[in-house]
């Protein structure tokens, strides 16, 4: 029984980690790539502006994404604690109604009247067990990991940094922006396809279609940023 519990917890933690990586990497690969492409359309010689702006964006983006992950985790924790207090209050002030709600859960599962009554009487002997039962089976809420918020912030922020550095790396090794953009596009689009492929495989979507879709989104974002920069540059010429 203990082994099953550990397996369940490991599965949940693994799922949370994958979710965080997907959130961080998807934006990390796309946003700095589009920014670098836009700047490549505006500057010609000095590429230092591109990677300086790119690093600044990655820093700000990783903090913003990490904070978003933290707030989402805290909201989940606060919601659970709020509902928990409400259930304890109802046990004291609406005890008959809560007893019926427990019994109704068992009846909805298909238990007979006698069996449902017996199971209900067993559950309500202990208030904590009673509340835990109602939280899970009436409200559909699992107790969140108290460290989830900070862990999520770190995972998302780090994933954003890793993803964001990929499109910027070529600019460190070239002398002009267009050469950097060409290399960045090849590397980033390949990474976006690989990322989309495995993301889709995990979620049960056709991986080839998913990979192409993610790659096309990145390409469209970068292309739009480059075109807009060129239009603005032409308007000021």
C-alpha positions in Angstrom: 0.0 0.0 0.0 2.8 2.4 0.9 4.5 1.6 -2.4 1.3 2.6 -4.3 1.2 5.9 -2.4 4.8 6.7 -3.2 4.2 5.9 -6.9 1.1 8.2 -6.9 3.1 11.0 -5.4 6.0 10.6 -7.8 3.6 10.6 -10.7 2.0 13.8 -9.5 5.3 15.6 -9.0 6.5 14.4 -12.4 3.4 15.7 -14.0 3.8 19.1 -12.3 7.4 19.3 -13.4 6.5 18.6 -17.0 3.8 21.2 -16.9 6.2 23.8 -15.6 8.8 23.0 -18.2 6.2 23.2 -21.0 5.0 26.6 -19.8 8.5 28.0 -19.4 10.1 26.6 -22.5 7.2 27.4 -24.9 7.4 31.1 -24.1 11.1 31.1 -23.5 11.8 29.8 -27.0 9.2 32.0 -28.8 9.4 35.5 -27.2 13.1 36.1 -27.2 13.3 34.6 -30.8 10.6 37.1 -32.0 12.4 39.9 -30.2 15.8 39.0 -31.7 14.2 38.8 -35.2 12.5 42.2 -34.8 15.8 43.8 -33.7 17.6 42.1 -36.6 15.3 43.9 -38.9 16.0 47.2 -37.3 19.8 47.1 -36.7 22.5 46.3 -39.3 26.0 46.2 -37.9 26.3 46.0 -34.2 24.7 42.8 -32.9 25.5 43.7 -29.2 22.2 45.5 -29.0 20.4 42.3 -29.9 21.9 40.1 -27.2 21.9 42.8 -24.6 18.2 43.4 -25.2 17.6 39.7 -25.4 19.3 39.0 -22.1 17.3 41.8 -20.5 14.1 40.3 -21.9 15.0 36.9 -20.6 15.7 38.3 -17.2 12.4 40.1 -17.0 10.5 37.3 -18.7 11.8 34.6 -16.4 10.9 36.7 -13.3 7.4 37.4 -14.6 6.8 33.8 -15.6 8.1 32.5 -12.4 6.0 35.0 -10.4 3.0 33.9 -12.4 3.7 30.2 -11.5 4.1 31.1 -7.9 0.8 33.1 -7.7 -1.0 30.2 -9.5 0.4 27.8 -6.9 -0.5 30.1 -4.0 -4.0 30.6 -5.4 -4.5 26.8 -5.5 -3.3 26.5 -1.9 -5.4 29.4 -0.6 -8.5 28.0 -2.4 -8.0 24.6 -0.8 -7.5 26.1 2.7 -10.6 28.3 2.3 -12.8 25.3 1.3 -11.2 23.2 4.2 -12.3 25.9 6.7 -15.7 26.0 5.2 -16.1 22.2 5.5 -15.2 22.3 9.2 -17.7 25.1 9.8 -20.4 23.1 8.0 -19.6 20.0 10.1 -20.4 22.1 13.2 -23.3 24.2 12.0 -24.9 22.0 9.3 -24.1 18.5 10.6 -27.3 16.8 9.3 -26.8 18.2 5.9 -23.2 17.1 5.8 -24.1 13.6 6.9 -26.6 13.4 4.1 -24.0 14.6 1.6 -21.6 11.8 2.7 -24.4 9.2 2.2 -25.3 10.7 -1.1 -21.8 10.2 -2.4 -22.0 6.5 -1.5 -25.5 6.2 -3.1 -24.2 7.8 -6.2 -21.5 5.2 -6.4 -24.2 2.6 -6.5 -24.1 1.3 -2.9 -27.3 0.0 -1.4 -29.1 2.1 1.2 -28.0 -0.2 4.1 -24.3 -0.3 2.9 -24.3 3.5 2.3 -25.7 4.1 5.8 -23.1 1.8 7.3 -20.2 3.5 5.4 -21.5 6.9 6.3 -21.6 6.1 10.0 -18.0 4.9 9.8 -16.8 8.0 8.0 -18.4 10.5 10.4 -16.7 9.0 13.4 -13.7 11.1 12.8 -14.0 14.8 11.8 -10.7 15.0 10.0 -11.4 11.8 8.0 -14.9 13.2 7.3 -13.6 16.5 6.0 -10.9 14.9 3.9 -13.6 12.7 2.4 -15.8 15.6 1.5 -12.9 17.6 0.1 -12.0 14.9 -2.2 -15.3 13.3 -3.2 -17.8 16.1 -2.9 -15.6 19.1 -4.0 -13.0 17.1 -6.1 -10.1 18.8 -4.4 -6.7 17.2 -3.6 -4.5 18.8 -0.9 -1.8 20.7 -2.9 1.8 20.3 -2.1 2.7 23.3 0.2 6.0 23.7 -1.7 4.3 23.6 -5.1 4.2 27.4 -5.5 7.9 28.1 -4.9 8.9 24.9 -6.9 6.7 26.0 -9.8 8.2 29.5 -9.8 11.8 28.0 -10.0 10.9 25.4 -12.7 9.1 27.9 -14.9 11.7 30.6 -14.5 14.6 28.3 -15.2 12.9 26.7 -18.2 12.2 30.2 -19.6 15.9 31.1 -19.3 17.1 27.9 -20.9 14.6 28.3 -23.8 15.3 32.0 -24.2 19.1 31.6 -24.5 18.8 29.2 -27.5 17.8 31.9 -30.1 20.3 34.3 -28.7 23.4 32.1 -28.8 24.1 32.6 -32.5 24.4 36.4 -32.1 27.4 35.9 -29.9 29.4 34.4 -32.8 28.5 36.6 -35.8 29.3 40.2 -36.7 26.0 41.2 -38.4 22.4 40.8 -37.4 21.1 39.0 -40.5 23.7 36.3 -40.2 22.8 35.9 -36.6 19.1 35.7 -37.5 19.6 33.0 -40.1 21.5 30.8 -37.6 19.1 31.6 -34.9 16.1 30.7 -37.1 17.6 27.3 -38.0 18.5 26.4 -34.4 15.3 27.8 -32.8 12.9 26.4 -35.3 14.5 23.0 -35.0 14.2 23.2 -31.2 10.6 24.4 -31.4 9.8 21.4 -33.6 11.5 19.0 -31.2 9.8 20.6 -28.2 6.4 20.5 -29.9 7.0 16.9 -30.9 7.6 15.6 -27.4 5.0 17.9 -25.8 2.4 16.5 -28.2 3.6 13.0 -27.6 3.1 13.4 -23.8 -0.4 15.0 -24.2 -1.5 12.3 -26.7 -1.7 14.6 -29.8 -0.1 13.6 -33.1 3.6 14.5 -32.4 4.4 15.4 -36.1 1.4 17.7 -36.3 2.1 19.2 -32.8 5.8 19.7 -33.7 5.0 21.5 -36.9 2.3 23.6 -35.2 4.7 24.9 -32.5 7.4 25.5 -35.1 5.0 27.5 -37.3 3.8 29.6 -34.4 7.4 30.5 -33.6 8.2 31.3 -37.2 5.1 33.5 -37.6 5.9 35.4 -34.5 9.5 36.0 -35.6 8.5 36.8 -39.1 5.9 39.3 -38.0 8.4 41.0 -35.6 11.0 41.2 -38.4 8.5 42.6 -40.9 7.2 45.3 -38.5 10.7 46.4 -37.7 11.5 46.7 -41.4 8.3 48.7 -42.0 9.1 51.1 -39.1 12.6 51.5 -40.3 11.4 52.3 -43.8 8.9 54.8 -42.5 11.8 56.7 -40.7 14.1 56.4 -43.7 
